[in-house]
């Protein structure tokens, strides 16, 4: 009899690394830590949308769309990046930043 738990996976989001199991077809996620001054350089997620959730510290999200926009996100904040939008994540603070990102 099916238990309803087939394919269910539990991970620890406090450690940097992949959050989604290999069998997740359209959903990706990762736990990230950025040291002070560290940058995740300019990129897009192609046809995927992205959500960033800040767990600790603060990041600066730079976005290039019809111009350049910058926003600072601290713990408890999140941001949605539409598909195809060029962006980067920067830690300009003096302490480490911890965030999760998910694309679908």
N, C-alpha and C positions, 0 to 999 in steps of 0.2 A: 504494500500500500504506500502511496506517495505521502510524504510528510510535509510537503510544502517548503522544505529547506534545501532541495536539490540546487546546486550551483551557488548557494549562499556562502559568502566569504567574509571573514572578519579580519581587519588589519588594524595596526596601531598607527594613528595619524600623527603622533608626536615625533616620530622618527622620519627623517628625510627618506623619500623613496616612493615607489609606485603604490597607488592605492587600489587600482582596479585589477581584477584577476585577468589572466590571458583570454578567458572566454567571453569577456565583455566586448561585444561587437562594435558598439558605436559610442561608448562612454569611456573616457580616459580621465585619470586623476593622479595627482602626485602631491606629496608633502615636500615643501622646499624650505631651506634655511639659507638666508643670505647674510654673510658677514658684513660689517660696516664697509661701505665703498664698493661692494660687489654688485654686479649688473647681470641681468639676463637680457642679452642684446636684442636689437630690433628683430621682430619676427611677426608672422601672421599664423593663424591656425587654419588657414585655407578655407574650407567650407564649414568648419566647425565654429560654434560659438564657445566663449570661455567665461567662466566665473572664477574670480579670485576671492578667497576668504582669508582675512588677516587674523592670525591667532595670537601673535605676539610681536612687539616692536612696531615699526612703521616702514612702509615702502612708498616710493613715488612711482606712479604709473604714468608713463608718457605715451600719448596716443597721437598718431598721424592719420588724419582723415581728410577733412577739407581745411587743413591748417594743423597746427600742433596744439594739443591740450595736455595739461599736466594736472594730476590730482594726487594729494597725499592721503594715504589710507592707514589708519592705525588699528590696533587690536579691536575686534568686534565689528569692523567695517567690511564691506564686500563691494566688488565692482563687476559689471557685466561688460564684456568686450564682444561686439558683433562680429560675425564671420568676415574674414578678409581684411579686417582692420589691423594695420601695422602698429605694433606697440612694443614697449620694453618695460622692465621692472628694475628699479634702482633702489638700493639701500643707502640713503644719504645720512642716516643717523649714526650715532656712536655706539649702538648696540645691535646685536643680531636681530634679524626679522624672521618670523616664521609664518608661512602662509600655505594654503592649499589652493590648487587650481584644478578645475574640472572642465573638460571639453566634451561637447556632444554635437 
